[in-house]
Amino acid sequence: MLDSLITSKTRIKLLTRLFLNSNTFGHLRGLQTEFGESSNAIRIELNRFEKAGLLTSHTESNRKVYSANTTHTLFPEINSLLRKHLGLDQLIEKVIERLGLVEKVYLTGDFARGKESQSIDMLIIGSDLNVGFLDELIAKSQYLIKRTIKYTLMNADEFITIASTFSKEGLLLLWERGK
């Protein structure tokens, strides 16, 4: 869907990489290696986004490092569009209603770090969860969004124990009870 609205593959990759999880950042050479594209194509898009105020930058060890400008008025809309593009909004809303006592849902793995992937990794925190229903819904969702969905279930105490093992950009909160 997104590729029919935005024809530049480089632009889509940058949006996904930097706007899906606002804790991610990138520099030109790293993005070139990650995307497998020319540095010139990436530089042009980075400059456009920065000029529009969508990206901020700073220098680290002789490198210009870019990140999403979360204060830009379009940031929430771009983030929402990317989540819809990935099918995350629909999946979470349907799952939460009938899954059980869900407290939080996180995106982990490549997408949490803003990297394109054919696999969506999720961490679901809760208790008394209906795993049969979840497996059924995941199977249907995978067909609709054309991506593999992997999930891990744990209770709040288990999550507290392992939470520190996730980097800031490796864990993206998608949903939280009461919010």
C-alpha positions in Angstrom: 0.0 0.0 0.0 2.7 2.5 1.0 4.7 1.9 -2.1 1.8 3.0 -4.3 1.7 6.4 -2.4 5.5 6.9 -2.1 7.3 5.7 -5.2 10.9 6.1 -3.8 11.9 2.8 -2.2 14.7 4.6 -0.4 12.2 7.0 1.1 10.0 4.2 2.4 13.1 2.4 3.9 14.1 5.6 5.7 10.6 6.3 7.0 10.3 2.8 8.3 13.8 2.8 9.8 13.5 6.2 11.6 9.8 6.8 12.1 8.4 3.5 13.3 10.5 3.6 16.5 11.6 7.1 17.4 14.5 5.8 19.5 16.3 4.6 16.3 19.0 6.7 14.5 21.2 6.2 11.6 24.2 7.6 9.7 24.8 7.7 6.0 27.3 4.8 5.7 25.4 2.6 8.1 22.2 3.2 6.2 24.0 2.5 2.9 25.2 -0.8 4.1 21.8 -1.7 5.6 19.7 -0.7 2.6 22.2 -1.9 -0.1 21.7 1.4 -2.0 24.0 4.2 -3.1 25.0 6.7 -0.6 23.9 9.5 -3.0 20.3 8.3 -3.1 20.2 8.0 0.7 21.9 11.4 1.2 19.3 13.1 -1.1 16.4 11.7 0.9 18.1 12.5 4.3 18.6 16.1 3.2 15.0 16.4 2.0 13.7 15.1 5.3 16.0 17.3 7.3 15.2 20.4 5.3 11.5 19.7 5.9 12.1 19.4 9.6 11.1 15.7 9.8 14.7 14.7 10.9 17.1 16.1 13.4 20.8 15.5 13.2 23.9 15.8 15.3 27.6 14.9 14.8 29.2 11.9 16.5 32.8 11.0 15.8 33.0 12.6 12.4 29.6 11.3 11.4 26.3 13.0 11.0 23.6 11.0 12.8 19.9 11.4 11.9 16.8 10.6 13.9 13.1 11.4 13.6 12.0 14.8 14.8 9.3 13.6 17.3 8.2 17.2 17.8 7.3 17.7 14.2 3.5 18.0 13.8 3.5 15.2 11.2 5.4 12.7 13.3 2.3 11.0 14.9 0.6 10.7 11.5 3.7 9.2 9.8 4.1 6.8 12.7 0.5 5.8 12.5 0.6 5.4 8.7 3.6 3.0 9.1 1.9 1.0 11.8 -1.2 0.7 9.5 1.0 -0.3 6.6 2.5 -3.1 8.6 -1.0 -4.2 9.8 -0.1 -3.8 13.4 -3.1 -1.6 14.4 -5.7 -4.0 13.1 -3.9 -7.0 14.6 -3.6 -5.5 18.1 -7.1 -4.2 18.3 -8.6 -7.6 17.3 -6.2 -9.5 19.6 -6.7 -7.3 22.7 -10.5 -7.7 22.6 -10.6 -11.4 23.1 -7.1 -12.5 24.2 -7.4 -12.2 28.0 -5.8 -10.0 30.5 -3.3 -8.2 28.3 -1.2 -5.5 30.0 1.2 -4.4 27.2 2.1 -5.3 23.7 5.6 -4.6 22.4 7.1 -4.8 18.9 10.6 -6.4 19.1 13.2 -7.5 16.5 13.9 -5.7 13.2 10.8 -3.6 13.0 11.3 -2.3 16.5 14.7 -1.1 15.3 13.1 0.4 12.2 14.5 -2.2 9.8 12.3 -3.8 7.1 11.6 -7.4 7.6 9.3 -10.2 6.4 8.8 -11.1 10.1 7.0 -9.2 12.8 8.1 -10.1 16.3 5.8 -9.2 19.2 6.0 -9.5 23.0 2.7 -9.8 24.8 2.6 -9.2 28.5 -0.4 -10.5 30.4 -2.1 -13.4 32.2 -4.8 -15.9 31.5 -4.2 -15.5 27.7 -6.2 -17.4 25.1 -3.3 -18.9 23.1 -5.6 -20.9 20.8 -7.4 -17.8 19.8 -4.1 -15.9 19.3 -2.7 -18.7 17.1 -5.9 -18.6 15.0 -5.7 -14.9 14.6 -2.0 -14.8 13.8 -2.6 -17.3 11.0 -5.3 -15.1 9.5 -3.3 -12.0 9.9 -0.1 -13.4 8.3 -2.2 -14.2 5.2 -3.6 -10.7 5.1 -0.4 -8.7 5.7 1.9 -11.1 3.8 4.4 -11.3 6.7 5.3 -13.9 9.3 4.2 -13.0 12.9 6.1 -14.4 15.8 5.1 -13.8 19.4 6.3 -14.4 22.9 4.0 -14.4 25.9 5.0 -13.6 29.4 3.6 -12.3 32.6 4.5 -9.0 34.2 7.0 -10.6 36.6 8.8 -12.4 33.9 9.0 -9.2 31.8 10.4 -7.2 34.7 13.2 -9.8 35.0 14.2 -9.6 31.3 13.3 -6.0 30.4 16.8 -4.7 31.0 18.2 -7.1 28.3 16.4 -5.1 25.6 18.1 -2.0 24.2 16.0 1.2 24.1 15.6 0.8 20.3 14.9 -2.9 20.4 11.6 -2.7 22.3 8.7 -0.6 20.9 5.5 -0.2 23.0 2.5 -0.7 20.7 -0.3 -0.9 23.3 -0.8 -0.5 27.0 -3.9 -1.1 29.1 -5.6 2.1 30.1 -3.8 4.2 27.4 
